[in-house]
Amino acid sequence: MKKITLKLCITAVLALSISGCKKEKPLAIKSPQTSAAVPTPTFDYEHSDYMPTPAGTAPILVPWASGSNQLFNPEIAFDFKHADGWSLVYNTFNTTQLSPPYYFAL
């Protein structure tokens, strides 16, 4: 019985040492660059206190501004910067017209 177990152990060790482990590189996922069906106005959200709106319109605070209606955890209130990996995907704010419903997506 001991000889069979010993043979199995030696066979397993040899099989593992021969096959070895390979380090695989993580797959890089690239999304195709496509243009949006509805163009998104350029907006430097990271350095703005208010959303862009036409002149004479009531100002709309950015979501993380002091005094805005923050419906998310305070722990993530300032997690919006480019350095943290965020980028503006879509927004409906611009200086020529208001287009409700208002969207701002990172």
N, C-alpha and C positions, 0 to 999 in steps of 0.2 A: 504494500500500500504506500509505504514511504517512497519507494522507487518511482511509482507512477506520479505521485505528487511532486517529487523533485524534478522528474522529466517535464511535467507540465509547467513548472516554474521556470526552468531553464529555457524551454521553448518560448514561453511568453516574453521573457527578458530578451532573448535573441530577436524575436519578431519586432518588439518595440524598438530595439536598438538599430535594427536594419531600416525600418520604415521611418523612424524619427518623427519629429514634429516640424512642421513648416510654419514660418511666420507669414501670415497673409497680410497684405496691405489692405486697409479698409477701402471699400469701394467709394469713389467720389461720385456723388449724385449731382448731376447738372440738369437744371431745368432749361428747356428751350426758351430762348428769348422771343417773346411774342409781344405784339402791341395790344393794348387794351382796346376793347370795343368802344369804351367811353374814355376819352383822354383824361388823364389826371393832371390837374394844374400843379405846377412846381410850387413847393412850399417847404421852407426851412423850418420845420416843426420844432427842431431841437433848440433853436435860439429865439423862438417867438413866445410871446405871452398870450396873444390872441389869434384866433383863426382869421384868415383873410375873408373879409366881407366887403360889399360895396360901400362907398361913402354914404354917411347918413344912416347906416344900419346899426342897431344895438350891437356892441361888441360881444363876441363869444370867446370865453376863456379856453385855452388849451386844457385837455383833461387833467393834467397834473398840476395846474396852477392853483395857488392858494386862493380859496374862495369858490372854486369850481365844484360842481355837483359830482363828487367822486364816489362812484358806485363799485369800487373795487378795494381790495385790502391796502391799507396804508403802507404795508411792507413792500409793495411793488409800485408805489406811486411814482418813483423816480427811475424806474427801469424802462427807459424809452430811447436811450442814446444809440447813435450809430456804433460807437465803440463796444456796446454790449451786444451787437449783432442785429439791431433793429433797422428796418428800412421802410419807408412809406410805400405802401402798396396801392392804396386808393383813397381818394378823398373827394368830396363834392363842394369844398369851399373854394371860392375865388373872388376876385375884386370886381367882377362885372355883373354877376347876378347871384341870387340865392336859389339853391335847388334842393328844397326839402324832399325827402327826409335827408338830414345831414349825416354824412359818413366820414369817418376818419379811421383808416385801418393800417396798422403796422404789421 
